[in-house]
Structures are given as structure tokens and as C-alpha cells.
Amino acid sequence: MSTMNKQMTLAVRPVGFPKESDFKLVESPIPTPGPGEFLVRVLYLSVDPYMRPLIGEGRSYRAAVEIGDVITGGGVGEVTQSNHPGFAVSEIVEGYFGWQQYAISDGSGVRKVDPNLAPISTALGVLGMPGLTAYFGLLDIGQPQAGESVVVSGAAGAVGSLVGQIAKIKGCHVVGIAGTDEKVRYLTEECGFDKAFNYKTTRNYYRKLKELCPNGIDVYFDNVGGAITDAVFRLINVRARIVVCGQISQYNLERPEMEPRWLWALIVKQARAEGFLVFQFAERYPEGLAQMAQWLKEGKLKYRETITEGIENAPRAFIGMLKGENIGKQLVKVADR
Ligand SMILES: NC(=O)c1ccc[n+]([C@@H]2O[C@H](COP(=O)([O-])OP(=O)(O)OC[C@H]3O[C@@H](n4cnc5c(N)ncnc54)[C@H](OP(=O)(O)O)[C@@H]3O)[C@@H](O)[C@H]2O)c1
């Protein structure tokens, strides 16, 4: 067994779209846990859009990754050494271990994963942060009612594909927006969305949405921002709820798009647009995870994973996700269990 720990670090702060050369793989000895600590052998890394603002010049809600730092990121792994009374060797854990093969933890922010509930990789997807984002964002901020029209952008990704399915469970008319015909088929044929369209081959988003939501839009779950969101604003109903979850169309721009400005629609329609961070619901995670696990068990939720092999390919997986190459949750498999 190797005694070295491969770590993916930040080499250069990306400007515009990230490149593989912005990252650098380094090796250091596998660390030894001190008192009250344990060692995690990472099995899967999570690849998430929030990492883009974190490695860039802009401001994010987490501390920026500095040049030379291990890339911040979630992961699932196995405890291989422990001096911590709460974590035993061979337990499966999920936490922010960073993009590396081995991580030391004192247990802060780490949760145990039941490997008998579902494949352990789901702790980074449907039964993890993206699932909780979909659950609380849609139900608490969006408050969908049966019969209402719900539009989801970024619909075939980790969060979006779950948002649409939860909205279907709640009896809504659901329309998804995604970037390939394969994704559109996934949404309508596997995830049960009523309608979906490919924004890359649709010229007029407003006209398309008007056709697919003839009664207007009551809830918009926004993962992308930009021109898609501009089109939605023109179609919202009275008392609509706009859930501002992500703005991925803006993350790689050197300057944010400034126009058009449709906020007047909030006045005329007495509507609400509200941003949120999944972490604000941390106290209620057990509720969200229990409900998502229940729906999964009942076959009411489907999920997909796009898995890239090898920590050395994590930057490629990240860039691929930003380009839309993933369906469902993008992961990197680091090691076999
Ligand atoms: N508020 C929170 O607490 C919270 C938590 C988690 C995630 N988020 C946000 O939720 C969104 C989805 O996250 P995720 O983890 O589920 O990622 P994801 O949807 O699995 O992956 C990102 C997807 O974004 C789409 N995309 C990329 N560039 C785009 C563009 N210019 N315009 C439209 N779509 C574009 C791509 O799909 P296409 O092929 O469809 O383009 C890509 O597959 C992100 O904006 C993320 O920042 C927020």
C-alpha cells in the first residue's frame, strides 16, 4: 500500500472558463490522526458548481481556496484509523474532506452514512447536499401547491432533476429546461416531468415557456440565471415564488450580464424572489434526509450519477460538469471500498 496521499490543489486562479492547468496534483505523506481525530480514506469526491466561485477572484459564501491549497470539496470515505470515540474504523462518513485521497478529521461537520440504505455515493447526491437543496429550496422557499406550474432550470443536474420529481410528488405541472436532447428525454421519460426543452436548440425561451405553461408560472426554481430566467420573469403569475438557488450561467463570466431588468414583474405580480443556502436548513437535515430516503425507497425518486474515475481526472470532471456533460450528480471515484 502506498504511504503517499495524492492531493488536487489550485495552481492558478481561473479567469473565465477554468482549464485543467489551473489545477495541480501533488503528493505528501498520508497524515496520522492526533488525539480526538480520525483518518478517512476517501472513496468518492463531489464535484459541485459552488467550487467555481471558490477558486476564482469573486466572492463566495465560503473561504476562498488559496493558491497551493487542496481544493475544497465534499466526499464520502471510510474511517481507517481512529482516536475519536464517536467514529470507529470501517465506518462510512461524509464530510468536506477536500480533493485528496486521505483526510484527517476531528468529526466537525461529518455525518455517518448507512451503507445499507443506498449506495454510499448517494450521500453526495440524492441523500446528501443536492437532495437537501432540492427538498428545502422547493418546499420551503417555493411552497408549491397541487395544480400549480413549476419551472426548473438546470433541470437534468443533481439538484434540478430532484426538484422536478418532488414537484411531481406534490401534484404540480412540471417543466424542465436542460442543455441536450438526451437530458430532455431523461426528464420526461425517466423523471416524470410533464414537459422539457433543450435551451441550446430553442431560439425563443419566452415563446417556448408560454407554450409549455399555458396557465403561466407559479414557481420557478432557478439554477442558472441569465437569459432563461429573464424569459421566466415575463410569464410569472400573481403571487409567484422564484427560488434563487444558483446562477451557473454567470459563474464563468469575467463580468456578470447586466440586462435585461425584469424586477418590475415582481411588483405587478406581487411575487417573491428569494435566494437561499441549503446550510440555513442544517437543523432540519434529518427531516429532509428521512423524507428523501422514504421517497427513494418507494420508487418515487429516480437519480443518476455521472462518475469519473481517478483523482487525477477531478479537474476534467469539474470542467465537464460546468460544460453540461453530466446527467444527475457528477462524482469522482477515488478508490474501491
Ligand atoms: N443555494 C444552495 O444552497 C445550492 C446548493 C447546491 C447547488 N446550488 C446551485 O444549484 C445549481 C445546480 O447545482 P448542481 O450541483 O445540481 O449542478 P448540476 O446541475 O448537476 O451541474 C451543473 C449543470 O449546469 C448546467 N449549465 C452549465 N452552464 C450553464 C449555462 N450557461 N446555462 C444554463 N445551464 C448551464 C449544465 O447542464 P446543461 O446541459 O443543462 O447546460 C450542467 O450540467 C448550481 O447553480 C449550484 O450553484 C445551490
The ligand as a MOL file (V3000), in Angstrom:
LIG
                    3D

  0  0  0     0  0            999 V3000
M  V30 BEGIN CTAB
M  V30 COUNTS 48 52 0 0 0
M  V30 BEGIN ATOM
M  V30 1 N -28.2400 27.5560 -2.8600 0
M  V30 2 C -27.6560 26.4400 -2.4650 0
M  V30 3 O -27.5210 26.1430 -1.2800 0
M  V30 4 C -27.1560 25.5000 -3.5180 0
M  V30 5 C -26.7460 24.1870 -3.1960 0
M  V30 6 C -26.3450 23.3310 -4.2230 0
M  V30 7 C -26.3310 23.7980 -5.5420 0
M  V30 8 N -26.6890 25.0780 -5.8030 0 CHG=1
M  V30 9 C -26.7290 25.5950 -7.1860 0
M  V30 10 O -27.6460 24.7860 -7.8840 0
M  V30 11 C -27.2810 24.7180 -9.2530 0
M  V30 12 C -27.2120 23.2520 -9.6790 0
M  V30 13 O -26.1960 22.5910 -8.9310 0
M  V30 14 P -25.9200 21.0320 -9.1740 0
M  V30 15 O -24.9530 20.6040 -8.1630 0
M  V30 16 O -27.2210 20.3360 -9.2980 0 CHG=-1
M  V30 17 O -25.1740 21.0320 -10.5830 0
M  V30 18 P -25.6450 20.2520 -11.8890 0
M  V30 19 O -26.9420 20.8510 -12.3330 0
M  V30 20 O -25.5730 18.8110 -11.6490 0
M  V30 21 O -24.4910 20.6160 -12.9390 0
M  V30 22 C -24.4040 21.8790 -13.4870 0
M  V30 23 C -25.2670 21.9820 -14.7650 0
M  V30 24 O -25.4450 23.3560 -15.0880 0
M  V30 25 C -25.7830 23.4710 -16.4540 0
M  V30 26 N -25.1710 24.6660 -17.0140 0
M  V30 27 C -23.8560 24.9600 -17.1310 0
M  V30 28 N -23.6880 26.1690 -17.7170 0
M  V30 29 C -24.9260 26.6450 -17.9870 0
M  V30 30 C -25.4230 27.8340 -18.5980 0
M  V30 31 N -24.5860 28.7770 -19.0560 0
M  V30 32 N -26.7480 27.9920 -18.7100 0
M  V30 33 C -27.5980 27.0410 -18.2710 0
M  V30 34 N -27.1950 25.8900 -17.6840 0
M  V30 35 C -25.8740 25.6970 -17.5480 0
M  V30 36 C -25.2500 22.1960 -17.1470 0
M  V30 37 O -26.3570 21.4850 -17.6870 0
M  V30 38 P -26.9830 21.8370 -19.1450 0
M  V30 39 O -26.5480 20.7440 -20.0560 0
M  V30 40 O -28.4450 21.8090 -18.8560 0
M  V30 41 O -26.4690 23.1700 -19.5550 0
M  V30 42 C -24.6060 21.3950 -16.0090 0
M  V30 43 O -24.8470 20.0200 -16.1170 0
M  V30 44 C -25.9500 25.4590 -9.3790 0
M  V30 45 O -26.2190 26.7620 -9.8420 0
M  V30 46 C -25.4230 25.4930 -7.9680 0
M  V30 47 O -24.5730 26.5790 -7.7410 0
M  V30 48 C -27.0910 25.9260 -4.8260 0
M  V30 END ATOM
M  V30 BEGIN BOND
M  V30 1 1 1 2
M  V30 2 2 2 3
M  V30 3 1 2 4
M  V30 4 1 4 5
M  V30 5 2 4 48
M  V30 6 2 5 6
M  V30 7 1 6 7
M  V30 8 2 7 8
M  V30 9 1 8 9
M  V30 10 1 8 48
M  V30 11 1 9 10
M  V30 12 1 9 46
M  V30 13 1 10 11
M  V30 14 1 11 12
M  V30 15 1 11 44
M  V30 16 1 12 13
M  V30 17 1 13 14
M  V30 18 2 14 15
M  V30 19 1 14 16
M  V30 20 1 14 17
M  V30 21 1 17 18
M  V30 22 2 18 19
M  V30 23 1 18 20
M  V30 24 1 18 21
M  V30 25 1 21 22
M  V30 26 1 22 23
M  V30 27 1 23 24
M  V30 28 1 23 42
M  V30 29 1 24 25
M  V30 30 1 25 26
M  V30 31 1 25 36
M  V30 32 1 26 27
M  V30 33 1 26 35
M  V30 34 2 27 28
M  V30 35 1 28 29
M  V30 36 1 29 30
M  V30 37 2 29 35
M  V30 38 1 30 31
M  V30 39 2 30 32
M  V30 40 1 32 33
M  V30 41 2 33 34
M  V30 42 1 34 35
M  V30 43 1 36 37
M  V30 44 1 36 42
M  V30 45 1 37 38
M  V30 46 2 38 39
M  V30 47 1 38 40
M  V30 48 1 38 41
M  V30 49 1 42 43
M  V30 50 1 44 45
M  V30 51 1 44 46
M  V30 52 1 46 47
M  V30 END BOND
M  V30 END CTAB
M  END
